[in-house]
């Protein structure tokens, strides 16, 4: 069962950003415009590692497979814009 966004209740994935070690929330399903690859290695409570693919490397043949996008909760965005 997927995790859920606390605000909009959409299914999300939680991963550890590889460079910062901070948790990040991703949309649950892969997207063609995604910029984040999840690594198979697990750490910190079973969360996958997330690697952000810079725009200049997105066409690299090694960056094939499922890519994910950061979860953009519509309710949180509306709250920030007030």
Biopython code that builds the backbone (N, CA, C, O; Angstrom):
import numpy as np
from Bio.PDB.StructureBuilder import StructureBuilder

atoms = [
    (1, "UNK", "N", (0.850, -1.191, 0.000)),
    (1, "UNK", "CA", (0.000, 0.000, 0.000)),
    (1, "UNK", "C", (0.889, 1.246, 0.000)),
    (1, "UNK", "O", (1.811, 1.342, 0.810)),
    (2, "UNK", "N", (0.623, 2.204, -0.903)),
    (2, "UNK", "CA", (1.469, 3.398, -0.983)),
    (2, "UNK", "C", (1.239, 4.339, 0.196)),
    (2, "UNK", "O", (0.187, 4.326, 0.834)),
    (3, "UNK", "N", (2.258, 5.156, 0.462)),
    (3, "UNK", "CA", (2.071, 6.246, 1.414)),
    (3, "UNK", "C", (1.097, 7.236, 0.788)),
    (3, "UNK", "O", (0.840, 7.187, -0.415)),
    (4, "UNK", "N", (0.562, 8.126, 1.600)),
    (4, "UNK", "CA", (-0.371, 9.140, 1.097)),
    (4, "UNK", "C", (0.057, 10.512, 1.584)),
    (4, "UNK", "O", (0.570, 10.665, 2.692)),
    (5, "UNK", "N", (-0.164, 11.510, 0.733)),
    (5, "UNK", "CA", (0.088, 12.902, 1.101)),
    (5, "UNK", "C", (-0.852, 13.254, 2.253)),
    (5, "UNK", "O", (-2.044, 12.953, 2.193)),
    (6, "UNK", "N", (-0.336, 13.876, 3.277)),
    (6, "UNK", "CA", (-1.164, 14.222, 4.436)),
    (6, "UNK", "C", (-2.231, 15.250, 4.099)),
    (6, "UNK", "O", (-3.282, 15.295, 4.739)),
    (7, "UNK", "N", (-1.961, 16.078, 3.090)),
    (7, "UNK", "CA", (-2.886, 17.159, 2.769)),
    (7, "UNK", "C", (-3.926, 16.762, 1.733)),
    (7, "UNK", "O", (-5.124, 16.905, 1.978)),
    (8, "UNK", "N", (-3.481, 16.256, 0.560)),
    (8, "UNK", "CA", (-4.436, 15.960, -0.515)),
    (8, "UNK", "C", (-4.807, 14.478, -0.598)),
    (8, "UNK", "O", (-5.680, 14.098, -1.377)),
    (9, "UNK", "N", (-4.144, 13.647, 0.204)),
    (9, "UNK", "CA", (-4.419, 12.202, 0.278)),
    (9, "UNK", "C", (-4.046, 11.424, -0.992)),
    (9, "UNK", "O", (-4.412, 10.256, -1.121)),
    (10, "UNK", "N", (-3.330, 12.048, -1.923)),
    (10, "UNK", "CA", (-2.896, 11.348, -3.143)),
    (10, "UNK", "C", (-1.829, 10.314, -2.778)),
    (10, "UNK", "O", (-1.069, 10.530, -1.834)),
    (11, "UNK", "N", (-1.757, 9.198, -3.504)),
    (11, "UNK", "CA", (-0.700, 8.224, -3.242)),
    (11, "UNK", "C", (0.653, 8.809, -3.643)),
    (11, "UNK", "O", (0.785, 9.424, -4.701)),
    (12, "UNK", "N", (1.645, 8.611, -2.796)),
    (12, "UNK", "CA", (2.994, 9.128, -3.049)),
    (12, "UNK", "C", (4.022, 8.055, -2.705)),
    (12, "UNK", "O", (3.704, 7.037, -2.090)),
    (13, "UNK", "N", (5.235, 8.305, -3.108)),
    (13, "UNK", "CA", (6.385, 7.513, -2.665)),
    (13, "UNK", "C", (7.268, 8.451, -1.862)),
    (13, "UNK", "O", (7.390, 9.630, -2.191)),
    (14, "UNK", "N", (7.876, 7.934, -0.819)),
    (14, "UNK", "CA", (8.829, 8.715, -0.035)),
    (14, "UNK", "C", (10.187, 8.080, -0.256)),
    (14, "UNK", "O", (10.340, 6.864, -0.142)),
    (15, "UNK", "N", (11.172, 8.907, -0.573)),
    (15, "UNK", "CA", (12.521, 8.427, -0.838)),
    (15, "UNK", "C", (13.519, 9.334, -0.138)),
    (15, "UNK", "O", (13.175, 10.431, 0.301)),
    (16, "UNK", "N", (14.743, 8.871, -0.038)),
    (16, "UNK", "CA", (15.823, 9.670, 0.538)),
    (16, "UNK", "C", (16.635, 10.265, -0.609)),
    (16, "UNK", "O", (17.161, 9.530, -1.445)),
    (17, "UNK", "N", (16.738, 11.592, -0.651)),
    (17, "UNK", "CA", (17.522, 12.245, -1.686)),
    (17, "UNK", "C", (18.982, 11.898, -1.453)),
    (17, "UNK", "O", (19.519, 12.122, -0.368)),
    (18, "UNK", "N", (19.609, 11.358, -2.463)),
    (18, "UNK", "CA", (20.946, 10.761, -2.329)),
    (18, "UNK", "C", (22.001, 11.727, -1.800)),
    (18, "UNK", "O", (22.786, 11.356, -0.927)),
    (19, "UNK", "N", (22.036, 12.947, -2.304)),
    (19, "UNK", "CA", (23.094, 13.878, -1.900)),
    (19, "UNK", "C", (22.853, 14.517, -0.543)),
    (19, "UNK", "O", (23.788, 14.659, 0.246)),
    (20, "UNK", "N", (21.603, 14.907, -0.256)),
    (20, "UNK", "CA", (21.335, 15.613, 0.997)),
    (20, "UNK", "C", (20.978, 14.679, 2.147)),
    (20, "UNK", "O", (21.142, 15.033, 3.314)),
    (21, "UNK", "N", (20.485, 13.474, 1.811)),
    (21, "UNK", "CA", (20.037, 12.553, 2.847)),
    (21, "UNK", "C", (18.669, 12.903, 3.413)),
    (21, "UNK", "O", (18.225, 12.289, 4.382)),
    (22, "UNK", "N", (17.998, 13.883, 2.817)),
    (22, "UNK", "CA", (16.695, 14.325, 3.284)),
    (22, "UNK", "C", (15.577, 13.540, 2.600)),
    (22, "UNK", "O", (15.722, 13.165, 1.437)),
    (23, "UNK", "N", (14.468, 13.283, 3.290)),
    (23, "UNK", "CA", (13.337, 12.626, 2.644)),
    (23, "UNK", "C", (12.658, 13.572, 1.659)),
    (23, "UNK", "O", (12.540, 14.771, 1.912)),
    (24, "UNK", "N", (12.214, 13.017, 0.537)),
    (24, "UNK", "CA", (11.457, 13.788, -0.436)),
    (24, "UNK", "C", (10.213, 12.995, -0.817)),
    (24, "UNK", "O", (10.208, 11.765, -0.767)),
    (25, "UNK", "N", (9.158, 13.715, -1.200)),
    (25, "UNK", "CA", (7.898, 13.086, -1.591)),
    (25, "UNK", "C", (7.789, 13.127, -3.112)),
    (25, "UNK", "O", (8.004, 14.165, -3.738)),
    (26, "UNK", "N", (7.453, 11.984, -3.686)),
    (26, "UNK", "CA", (7.330, 11.860, -5.134)),
    (26, "UNK", "C", (5.921, 11.407, -5.489)),
    (26, "UNK", "O", (5.248, 10.750, -4.695)),
    (27, "UNK", "N", (5.480, 11.769, -6.705)),
    (27, "UNK", "CA", (4.235, 11.195, -7.201)),
    (27, "UNK", "C", (4.404, 9.687, -7.235)),
    (27, "UNK", "O", (5.503, 9.199, -7.501)),
    (28, "UNK", "N", (3.355, 8.949, -6.974)),
    (28, "UNK", "CA", (3.441, 7.499, -6.869)),
    (28, "UNK", "C", (3.798, 6.828, -8.191)),
    (28, "UNK", "O", (4.559, 5.861, -8.207)),
    (29, "UNK", "N", (3.262, 7.327, -9.291)),
    (29, "UNK", "CA", (3.483, 6.694, -10.586)),
    (29, "UNK", "C", (4.586, 7.416, -11.365)),
    (29, "UNK", "O", (4.734, 8.632, -11.249)),
    (30, "UNK", "N", (5.359, 6.667, -12.157)),
    (30, "UNK", "CA", (6.379, 7.304, -12.994)),
    (30, "UNK", "C", (5.733, 8.247, -14.007)),
    (30, "UNK", "O", (4.570, 8.088, -14.378)),
    (31, "UNK", "N", (6.527, 9.245, -14.449)),
    (31, "UNK", "CA", (6.022, 10.220, -15.418)),
    (31, "UNK", "C", (7.044, 10.410, -16.527)),
    (31, "UNK", "O", (8.246, 10.333, -16.275)),
    (32, "UNK", "N", (6.584, 10.660, -17.760)),
    (32, "UNK", "CA", (7.532, 10.873, -18.859)),
    (32, "UNK", "C", (8.393, 12.115, -18.660)),
    (32, "UNK", "O", (9.508, 12.182, -19.178)),
    (33, "UNK", "N", (7.890, 13.096, -17.919)),
    (33, "UNK", "CA", (8.663, 14.312, -17.677)),
    (33, "UNK", "C", (9.371, 14.273, -16.316)),
    (33, "UNK", "O", (9.817, 15.303, -15.811)),
    (34, "UNK", "N", (9.469, 13.090, -15.737)),
    (34, "UNK", "CA", (10.106, 12.953, -14.428)),
    (34, "UNK", "C", (11.584, 13.302, -14.460)),
    (34, "UNK", "O", (12.232, 13.213, -15.503)),
    (35, "UNK", "N", (12.105, 13.696, -13.323)),
    (35, "UNK", "CA", (13.509, 14.088, -13.217)),
    (35, "UNK", "C", (14.244, 13.324, -12.124)),
    (35, "UNK", "O", (15.404, 13.618, -11.833)),
    (36, "UNK", "N", (13.581, 12.349, -11.519)),
    (36, "UNK", "CA", (14.174, 11.654, -10.374)),
    (36, "UNK", "C", (14.143, 10.152, -10.618)),
    (36, "UNK", "O", (13.101, 9.578, -10.934)),
    (37, "UNK", "N", (15.304, 9.529, -10.465)),
    (37, "UNK", "CA", (15.407, 8.078, -10.616)),
    (37, "UNK", "C", (15.551, 7.474, -9.232)),
    (37, "UNK", "O", (16.298, 7.987, -8.399)),
    (38, "UNK", "N", (14.836, 6.386, -8.987)),
    (38, "UNK", "CA", (14.942, 5.682, -7.711)),
    (38, "UNK", "C", (15.922, 4.534, -7.864)),
    (38, "UNK", "O", (15.863, 3.774, -8.831)),
    (39, "UNK", "N", (16.816, 4.419, -6.908)),
    (39, "UNK", "CA", (17.811, 3.345, -6.920)),
    (39, "UNK", "C", (17.252, 2.152, -6.164)),
    (39, "UNK", "O", (16.438, 2.303, -5.254)),
    (40, "UNK", "N", (17.692, 0.982, -6.547)),
    (40, "UNK", "CA", (17.236, -0.233, -5.904)),
    (40, "UNK", "C", (17.759, -0.398, -4.487)),
    (40, "UNK", "O", (17.144, -1.089, -3.675)),
    (41, "UNK", "N", (18.882, 0.225, -4.185)),
    (41, "UNK", "CA", (19.448, 0.102, -2.839)),
    (41, "UNK", "C", (18.528, 0.774, -1.838)),
    (41, "UNK", "O", (17.979, 1.841, -2.112)),
    (42, "UNK", "N", (18.363, 0.171, -0.712)),
    (42, "UNK", "CA", (17.486, 0.705, 0.325)),
    (42, "UNK", "C", (18.331, 1.141, 1.519)),
    (42, "UNK", "O", (19.371, 0.552, 1.817)),
    (43, "UNK", "N", (17.864, 2.174, 2.184)),
    (43, "UNK", "CA", (18.502, 2.618, 3.417)),
    (43, "UNK", "C", (17.524, 3.447, 4.233)),
    (43, "UNK", "O", (16.470, 3.839, 3.732)),
    (44, "UNK", "N", (17.861, 3.710, 5.460)),
    (44, "UNK", "CA", (17.041, 4.510, 6.380)),
    (44, "UNK", "C", (15.587, 4.051, 6.410)),
    (44, "UNK", "O", (14.701, 4.747, 5.915)),
    (45, "UNK", "N", (15.352, 2.911, 6.977)),
    (45, "UNK", "CA", (13.986, 2.451, 7.164)),
    (45, "UNK", "C", (13.336, 1.905, 5.908)),
    (45, "UNK", "O", (12.110, 1.899, 5.795)),
    (46, "UNK", "N", (14.135, 1.451, 4.971)),
    (46, "UNK", "CA", (13.586, 0.835, 3.775)),
    (46, "UNK", "C", (13.195, 1.800, 2.678)),
    (46, "UNK", "O", (12.592, 1.373, 1.694)),
    (47, "UNK", "N", (13.508, 3.084, 2.796)),
    (47, "UNK", "CA", (13.167, 4.033, 1.744)),
    (47, "UNK", "C", (14.196, 3.946, 0.619)),
    (47, "UNK", "O", (15.391, 3.823, 0.884)),
    (48, "UNK", "N", (13.740, 4.010, -0.641)),
    (48, "UNK", "CA", (14.696, 3.977, -1.749)),
    (48, "UNK", "C", (15.485, 5.280, -1.833)),
    (48, "UNK", "O", (15.051, 6.319, -1.334)),
    (49, "UNK", "N", (16.640, 5.208, -2.466)),
    (49, "UNK", "CA", (17.445, 6.401, -2.701)),
    (49, "UNK", "C", (16.961, 7.079, -3.972)),
    (49, "UNK", "O", (16.671, 6.410, -4.964)),
    (50, "UNK", "N", (16.874, 8.394, -3.947)),
    (50, "UNK", "CA", (16.434, 9.171, -5.099)),
    (50, "UNK", "C", (17.608, 9.971, -5.643)),
    (50, "UNK", "O", (18.317, 10.645, -4.896)),
    (51, "UNK", "N", (17.800, 9.886, -6.948)),
    (51, "UNK", "CA", (18.840, 10.659, -7.612)),
    (51, "UNK", "C", (18.168, 11.625, -8.575)),
    (51, "UNK", "O", (17.414, 11.212, -9.456)),
    (52, "UNK", "N", (18.447, 12.916, -8.402)),
    (52, "UNK", "CA", (17.886, 13.923, -9.291)),
    (52, "UNK", "C", (18.766, 13.973, -10.539)),
    (52, "UNK", "O", (19.980, 14.150, -10.445)),
    (53, "UNK", "N", (18.142, 13.815, -11.708)),
    (53, "UNK", "CA", (18.860, 13.807, -12.971)),
    (53, "UNK", "C", (18.884, 15.234, -13.518)),
    (53, "UNK", "O", (17.831, 15.787, -13.835)),
    (54, "UNK", "N", (20.081, 15.843, -13.634)),
    (54, "UNK", "CA", (20.144, 17.197, -14.191)),
    (54, "UNK", "C", (19.656, 17.208, -15.641)),
    (54, "UNK", "O", (19.773, 16.210, -16.352)),
    (55, "UNK", "N", (19.112, 18.336, -16.064)),
    (55, "UNK", "CA", (18.545, 18.439, -17.405)),
    (55, "UNK", "C", (19.547, 18.046, -18.489)),
    (55, "UNK", "O", (19.169, 17.399, -19.466)),
    (56, "UNK", "N", (20.804, 18.422, -18.338)),
    (56, "UNK", "CA", (21.800, 18.120, -19.369)),
    (56, "UNK", "C", (22.106, 16.625, -19.472)),
    (56, "UNK", "O", (22.701, 16.194, -20.459)),
    (57, "UNK", "N", (21.713, 15.819, -18.472)),
    (57, "UNK", "CA", (21.977, 14.381, -18.508)),
    (57, "UNK", "C", (20.737, 13.542, -18.770)),
    (57, "UNK", "O", (20.819, 12.314, -18.748)),
    (58, "UNK", "N", (19.602, 14.160, -19.015)),
    (58, "UNK", "CA", (18.356, 13.402, -19.193)),
    (58, "UNK", "C", (18.353, 12.553, -20.457)),
    (58, "UNK", "O", (17.648, 11.546, -20.514)),
    (59, "UNK", "N", (19.123, 12.934, -21.468)),
    (59, "UNK", "CA", (19.174, 12.157, -22.710)),
    (59, "UNK", "C", (20.255, 11.087, -22.679)),
    (59, "UNK", "O", (20.422, 10.350, -23.651)),
    (60, "UNK", "N", (20.984, 10.993, -21.586)),
    (60, "UNK", "CA", (22.034, 9.984, -21.444)),
    (60, "UNK", "C", (21.395, 8.598, -21.455)),
    (60, "UNK", "O", (20.443, 8.362, -20.711)),
    (61, "UNK", "N", (21.895, 7.673, -22.283)),
    (61, "UNK", "CA", (21.287, 6.342, -22.359)),
    (61, "UNK", "C", (21.302, 5.574, -21.040)),
    (61, "UNK", "O", (20.531, 4.630, -20.871)),
    (62, "UNK", "N", (22.160, 5.960, -20.113)),
    (62, "UNK", "CA", (22.190, 5.290, -18.806)),
    (62, "UNK", "C", (21.005, 5.693, -17.936)),
    (62, "UNK", "O", (20.723, 5.031, -16.937)),
    (63, "UNK", "N", (20.318, 6.751, -18.293)),
    (63, "UNK", "CA", (19.180, 7.234, -17.507)),
    (63, "UNK", "C", (17.860, 6.728, -18.086)),
    (63, "UNK", "O", (16.895, 7.480, -18.224)),
    (64, "UNK", "N", (17.840, 5.457, -18.416)),
    (64, "UNK", "CA", (16.605, 4.856, -18.923)),
    (64, "UNK", "C", (15.838, 4.262, -17.751)),
    (64, "UNK", "O", (16.385, 4.076, -16.664)),
    (65, "UNK", "N", (14.592, 3.974, -17.983)),
    (65, "UNK", "CA", (13.770, 3.390, -16.934)),
    (65, "UNK", "C", (12.784, 4.401, -16.403)),
    (65, "UNK", "O", (12.573, 5.463, -16.987)),
    (66, "UNK", "N", (12.191, 4.050, -15.292)),
    (66, "UNK", "CA", (11.146, 4.879, -14.718)),
    (66, "UNK", "C", (11.730, 6.101, -14.025)),
    (66, "UNK", "O", (12.656, 5.996, -13.220)),
    (67, "UNK", "N", (11.175, 7.253, -14.350)),
    (67, "UNK", "CA", (11.550, 8.501, -13.697)),
    (67, "UNK", "C", (10.314, 9.066, -12.998)),
    (67, "UNK", "O", (9.192, 8.931, -13.486)),
    (68, "UNK", "N", (10.536, 9.684, -11.875)),
    (68, "UNK", "CA", (9.451, 10.203, -11.043)),
    (68, "UNK", "C", (9.571, 11.711, -10.910)),
    (68, "UNK", "O", (10.634, 12.284, -11.153)),
    (69, "UNK", "N", (8.477, 12.348, -10.523)),
    (69, "UNK", "CA", (8.445, 13.793, -10.299)),
    (69, "UNK", "C", (8.171, 14.059, -8.823)),
    (69, "UNK", "O", (7.535, 13.255, -8.141)),
    (70, "UNK", "N", (8.658, 15.195, -8.343)),
    (70, "UNK", "CA", (8.337, 15.610, -6.981)),
    (70, "UNK", "C", (6.828, 15.779, -6.866)),
    (70, "UNK", "O", (6.175, 16.242, -7.801)),
    (71, "UNK", "N", (6.286, 15.407, -5.728)),
    (71, "UNK", "CA", (4.844, 15.563, -5.507)),
    (71, "UNK", "C", (4.541, 17.039, -5.284)),
    (71, "UNK", "O", (5.089, 17.669, -4.378)),
    (72, "UNK", "N", (3.667, 17.579, -6.117)),
    (72, "UNK", "CA", (3.252, 18.975, -5.996)),
    (72, "UNK", "C", (1.810, 18.987, -5.501)),
    (72, "UNK", "O", (0.870, 18.952, -6.295)),
    (73, "UNK", "N", (1.651, 19.035, -4.201)),
    (73, "UNK", "CA", (0.316, 18.999, -3.597)),
    (73, "UNK", "C", (-0.428, 20.291, -3.939)),
    (73, "UNK", "O", (0.054, 21.379, -3.622)),
    (74, "UNK", "N", (-1.592, 20.187, -4.579)),
    (74, "UNK", "CA", (-2.322, 21.400, -4.955)),
    (74, "UNK", "C", (-2.781, 22.212, -3.759)),
    (74, "UNK", "O", (-2.873, 23.436, -3.851)),
    (75, "UNK", "N", (-3.072, 21.567, -2.644)),
    (75, "UNK", "CA", (-3.520, 22.293, -1.456)),
    (75, "UNK", "C", (-2.380, 23.053, -0.801)),
    (75, "UNK", "O", (-2.580, 24.168, -0.320)),
    (76, "UNK", "N", (-1.197, 22.474, -0.773)),
    (76, "UNK", "CA", (-0.056, 23.168, -0.184)),
    (76, "UNK", "C", (0.353, 24.355, -1.035)),
    (76, "UNK", "O", (0.725, 25.398, -0.496)),
    (77, "UNK", "N", (0.292, 24.219, -2.362)),
    (77, "UNK", "CA", (0.637, 25.330, -3.241)),
    (77, "UNK", "C", (-0.334, 26.485, -3.054)),
    (77, "UNK", "O", (0.072, 27.647, -3.033)),
    (78, "UNK", "N", (-1.618, 26.165, -2.917)),
    (78, "UNK", "CA", (-2.624, 27.209, -2.720)),
    (78, "UNK", "C", (-2.384, 27.932, -1.392)),
    (78, "UNK", "O", (-2.517, 29.153, -1.311)),
    (79, "UNK", "N", (-2.032, 27.174, -0.358)),
    (79, "UNK", "CA", (-1.801, 27.755, 0.973)),
    (79, "UNK", "C", (-0.581, 28.683, 0.940)),
    (79, "UNK", "O", (-0.591, 29.732, 1.582)),
    (80, "UNK", "N", (0.473, 28.308, 0.198)),
    (80, "UNK", "CA", (1.688, 29.127, 0.113)),
    (80, "UNK", "C", (1.459, 30.421, -0.655)),
    (80, "UNK", "O", (2.116, 31.425, -0.379)),
    (81, "UNK", "N", (0.539, 30.415, -1.614)),
    (81, "UNK", "CA", (0.337, 31.591, -2.450)),
    (81, "UNK", "C", (-0.521, 32.663, -1.778)),
    (81, "UNK", "O", (-0.692, 33.749, -2.330)),
    (82, "UNK", "N", (-1.047, 32.380, -0.627)),
    (82, "UNK", "CA", (-1.895, 33.375, 0.073)),
    (82, "UNK", "C", (-1.080, 34.442, 0.707)),
    (82, "UNK", "O", (-1.628, 35.351, 1.330)),
]
sb = StructureBuilder()
sb.init_structure("model")
sb.init_model(0)
sb.init_chain("A")
sb.init_seg("    ")
for serial, (resi, resn, name, xyz) in enumerate(atoms, 1):
    if name == "N":
        sb.init_residue(resn, " ", resi, " ")
    sb.init_atom(name, np.array(xyz, "f"), 0.0, 1.0, " ", f" {name:<3s}", serial, name[0])
structure = sb.get_structure()
